[in-house]
Amino acid sequence: MKYWVKRTHAELDRKITEALARNVSYTQNVCLGVPASTLDQHVFYEHAAFLKDAPLLRAYVQNPNHIGCHTFGDSEPFFEGTHELEKELIELLCVDMFKAADHSCDGYVASGGTEANIQAAWIYRNYFVSEHSAAQNQIALLSSADTHYSVAKAANLLNIEMYTVPVNDNDRQIEYIQLDRTVKQAIAAGISYFIVFCNMGTTMFGSVDSPDLYKQVLDANDVLFKLHVDGAFGGFVYPMTDKKSQLNFANPVVSSITLDAHKMLQAPYGTGIFLARKGLMQHAYTKHASYVSGMDMTLSGSRGGVNAIAIWMILFTYGHFGWLEKINKLLYRTQWICDKLDKLGVAYYCHPRMNIVTIRAAHIAPALADKYKLVPNNHHGDAAWYKIVVMDHVSIDQLQAFIRDLQNELVKI
Ligand SMILES: *Cc1c(COP(=O)(O)O)cnc(C)c1O
């Protein structure tokens, strides 16, 4: 670990205070030209006593704008103090979590996994057009049937075709022949360039796709592709639990990654993360963004710097080992419930290194699913699966209560 250490609250407070002091002060400097200020002081009083020990809330009141991508080129000088914290967290994730060489990647804090996925598709569509003179209708998105619907949103917004590869019902994996068949169908329909969305933890199952299978099949079909990893759910879990993971920047096939700090990291909403190898962000550059210092190559535009600071605080409060321990605690609980389900003969899917257990709906009465707030794979009344996501609040006591109720129902059946 190069950067990812544990720091005390006092250290974090001092660094945030210093960063805020390097941002523009609307009261101490004259600042006439930016359409920005602190939060409204009539409503959110800056000198409230409880803010003293709460650096994140102080940042919230100062309201820094992190418009643009700070790892590349210039950024707005008004907020350079807190931009620095965002750059630190992006570099930490790229190098320590995703095995990139130092300063070889760009990234920014997006509104969520949806935005980060759209950012990826947007970059690659433009990349194929500008670098390979692709026509819009020769480019397609390619991903598994268990992929998050944000990828379908990206296809719709960017006006490109989307091809979905079926997965096995039991192990949620894509087979070579199925992928090959889908790719050949796309090629027959005129597609020559593929934007692959490879899942590092699907939303419903926590299943993980193989980037190398995509490479094998697309290379065998002699077409160009770019591969994006959707780690919105699994991004803070899988790299910790599978030391042999191929879903990182040490793998030349991987070009970019989506993460969501507002899922497993329990950061405030608005903390998606987009990471990409250098040389790619430029493809989302809009030259009309001339009033912003540097270049805005993000989908967001203005965005709250406080979101980046929240992620930064969480990562440095735990440190690498603290986070490893927390994830292992969740995996322990996951294993606990899997063992109980095995004993009861209940069919389920669970990736051994992920914290989702997805149970066949045949074993679960709707009232039980409702009582424990299990989430179905669809809400149209014909659910095939119900999932348990083992989050911090999902204790073994709660899981035990669920197992008891489930056992009683199974006896009745
Ligand atoms: C949640 C999720 C998304 C979308 O993320 P939002 O933060 O809700 O926009 C995308 N992909 C996967 C795999 C997800 O789990």
The ligand as an SDF file (V2000), in Angstrom:
LIG
                    3D

 15 15  0  0  0  0  0  0  0  0999 V2000
  -26.0280    0.3950   -8.1470 C   0  0  0  0  0  0  0  0  0  0  0  0
  -25.3820   -0.0130   -9.4130 C   0  0  0  0  0  0  0  0  0  0  0  0
  -25.2760    0.8710  -10.4960 C   0  0  0  0  0  0  0  0  0  0  0  0
  -25.8900    2.2490  -10.4920 C   0  0  0  0  0  0  0  0  0  0  0  0
  -25.3990    3.0120   -9.4990 O   0  0  0  0  0  0  0  0  0  0  0  0
  -26.1790    4.3160   -8.9150 P   0  0  0  0  0  0  0  0  0  0  0  0
  -25.1730    4.7790   -7.9370 O   0  0  0  0  0  0  0  0  0  0  0  0
  -27.4700    3.8490   -8.3380 O   0  0  0  0  0  0  0  0  0  0  0  0
  -26.3400    5.2470  -10.0560 O   0  0  0  0  0  0  0  0  0  0  0  0
  -24.5900    0.4420  -11.6220 C   0  0  0  0  0  0  0  0  0  0  0  0
  -24.0610   -0.7890  -11.6870 N   0  0  0  0  0  0  0  0  0  0  0  0
  -24.1560   -1.6740  -10.6690 C   0  0  0  0  0  0  0  0  0  0  0  0
  -23.5280   -3.0190  -10.8010 C   0  0  0  0  0  0  0  0  0  0  0  0
  -24.8210   -1.3150   -9.4970 C   0  0  0  0  0  0  0  0  0  0  0  0
  -24.9180   -2.1920   -8.4970 O   0  0  0  0  0  0  0  0  0  0  0  0
  1  2  1  0
  2  3  1  0
  2 14  2  0
  3  4  1  0
  3 10  2  0
  4  5  1  0
  5  6  1  0
  6  7  2  0
  6  8  1  0
  6  9  1  0
 10 11  1  0
 11 12  2  0
 12 13  1  0
 12 14  1  0
 14 15  1  0
M  END
$$$$
